[in-house]
Amino acid sequence: MEAAMGLMRRMPPKHTETALSALLSLMPQHSSDLLSQVDQPLQVLCDVEYGKEFILCEYNRDADSYRSPWSNKYHPPLEDGSLPSEELRKLEIEANDIFAIYRDQYYEGGISSVYMWEDDNECFVGCFLIKKDGSKTGQGRRGYLQEGAWDAIHVIEVGPEEEGTSHYRLTSTVMLSLTTDNESSGTFSLSGSIRRQMNMHLSVQEGHLCNMGRMIEEMESKLRNSLDQVYFGKTKEMVCTLRPPSEVVMRLPDS
């Protein structure tokens, strides 16, 4: 299992689904562990009743059906699918509305979904998902990318309230892939993923959604900086090493 997880950490996100399928065939006894621990590129389905798309993941999956955050129904229909409590469902609806605003402000489009469920320790967990298609045929406004995808998964475990505070544990994963194919930049492909965790004790005076939103905003800022330094920074360094820019000869004026 440790070797399998090490392999998946080194696998480009665009090949994750193929590699995971092969591992499930080789290690069927570890299927539940693999599916719960390996983050896959997010898929999308349309809720016909509401006319809105929602994101598919392991956190809204029951058997072979996926629960829509809009209608709270499973697609395809599932009679005994697990549902959040009435109180948590209200919080889920509010979180989806707020997170959609956050998505539009930071991502200029894309698809977002929020799912919540009760934990075994009298707590609850929230999963905040964003998928952005940045290709020129998708939602990429500048049209530079032949293919481009940004998948963000934020899972927050909220502990029970103690003296007006709660413990929040955030685990965030971002999967990035992009490909260019044009005369100016040539053919270039880059993909990778990054995962980080954050633990905080916060006052619940302003509500759980405010605390979770601040943590996600701070974490995404850190992840973007890390991706910029690790992937784009290293790629630029390698390119400039292999093909150094032509030197500019400075000519001093005659004295």
C-alpha angles and dihedrals in degrees: 000000000000091000091048092052090047090053093049092050089059096045118103110246092242089061097041096097093051093046093047092050089053092049092049089055092049096041109030090157089065097044096115092049093047094048092048097045104037116078113215129197107276122257128206134221131181123239099218093194092061098024092233133121122235134190124252121220141139091273096066095034126109116174103318096331131091127213118231116223089213103055098016087229131125123246114239092027116267119187100202100032116146116258132188120253119268093257093048091046090059090052090048092053091050091047092053092052093048095043091052088060090048090050094051093048097048103029103029091228136341131123127289134185133180124201129184133188140168120265126219092248098062089269134105137229129216127201118200116192133187128182121184124183104205098178121120089248092049129041098316105126097193096048096219098126127075088196128006135162136173117190118183123187120186118181117186123190111202118203127210119282116265120182093337096312136094135199116241124195115190124192114186131187127184123190117194131185131166138169130188126195116174140109097261099050101019122211114328132162129189130169139159146133136233132196130195137171133214131188124194140165109217138174114255093210092109094039136259095277093059091051094046092047093053092049093050092047092051093044094049090052090054092046093051090051091048092049090048092052100038104038108021095031094050092043091052090048092052094047092049090048094051095039109022115199114258112271118250113226111218113211117202117218117254112265 
